Amino acid sequence: MNTMTQVDRLQTLFRAFRERDDKLFNRAAESIIADELAANHHAAARELRSALQPPDSISRSRNSSSMNTLPRDKRNGEPLLLIAEPFCNIACPLLTPDADRKVERVILEYSNRQKLADHGYKPKTKLLLWGPPGCGKTLTAHWIAQCLALPVGTVRLSNLITSFLGETTSHLQRVFEVAANTPMVLLLDEVDAIAKERGDTQDVGELKRIVNGLLQALDFHQSSKSILISATNHQLLLDDALWRRFDEIIEFPLPTNDQVKQFLASLLNGVKIDGSVANLHQSANALSFAQIERVTIDVVKTMILEDRKTIRATELSAAFKSYKASLASARKQVCSKSKPHEQRFSPHPPKGT
């Protein structure tokens, strides 16, 4: 941003304050925040956005939502939606260049939603994140919320899905109504539980009604206040019609060798390693970020419990190999018991999405 542009925007901000023009003030402030986001100054953008919103009103609003307006199951009173702050001070997730570009674009469009609205456009607010478990889908949802100073609304599928005719669809509609009126990142994790392909002969008619209800909810949700994020580990179980309802579809594959190296470096920061770590990433190949973190932390804890000051590189390599062997054994047992209709997994979504 050049100096004149910055001065112009600050003048607009000051003039709006002087004239008590709240709409102009917010537009100028949002423009400045958008510039910070475009420059990848996420921490500064978060601080500016937090300063833009009165803390007392935010606290009252969120507490009020949590206590009074959140949808609940009419039979047992259990909440269908939990609203909380995003994970505290999380670092930017390690993403592929394509995923990183798409996430940054979503953040940029939401921050400039009023500018887009002035020209008749809406920001991307419906996202589908797909890929193996443990590769950063939930973390990215919280990262987006953190960057935009929004709370995270997590749908509780255990309470959302019921055995009573039409009740699950009603629950879905109530959750979407809250998201349409309360700014948040609405996270619908494991969306395949309620969005399975309607042609699946193993499922009863009620599931088809649930899928239709979800499709209608996505169609009618036009609010720019919230970002809806659906995540799945089983993308090919999703009904084909669901893919067309999203503004952006982002793949979260297993980490590359470079990402594994970078992730291990962050996990082992401050820990002394005995031996070469040059090829350590090869031992963690084909593991997710969550699995790598689990194994690495376990080895670090072993070092602490044994009153050692260092970790042997061979020790960590052996731990990764042992973990992968355990996974392979478990998968072999599962595959031997799987029915034909359950063996439908693929790393890629349907063609034409």
Buried (B, 14 or more C-beta within 10 A) or exposed (E): EEEEEEEEBEEBBEEBBEEEBEEBBBBBBBBBBBBBBBEEBBEBBBBBBEEBEEEEEBEEBBEEBBEEBBBBBEEEEEEBBBBBEBBEEEEBBBBBEEBBEBBBEBBBBBBBBBBBEEEEEEBBBBBBBBBBBBBBBBBBBBBBBBBBBBBBBBBBBEBBBBEEEEBBBBBBBBBBBBBBEBBBBBBBBBBBBBBBBBEBEEBEEBBBBBBBBBBBBBEEBEBBBBBBBBBBBBBBBBBBBBBEBBBBBBBBBBBEEEBBBBBBEEBBEEBEBEBEBEEBBEBBEEBBBBBBBBBBEEBBEEBEEEEEEEBBBEBBBEBBEEBBEEEEEEEEEEEEEEEEEEEEEEEEBBEEB
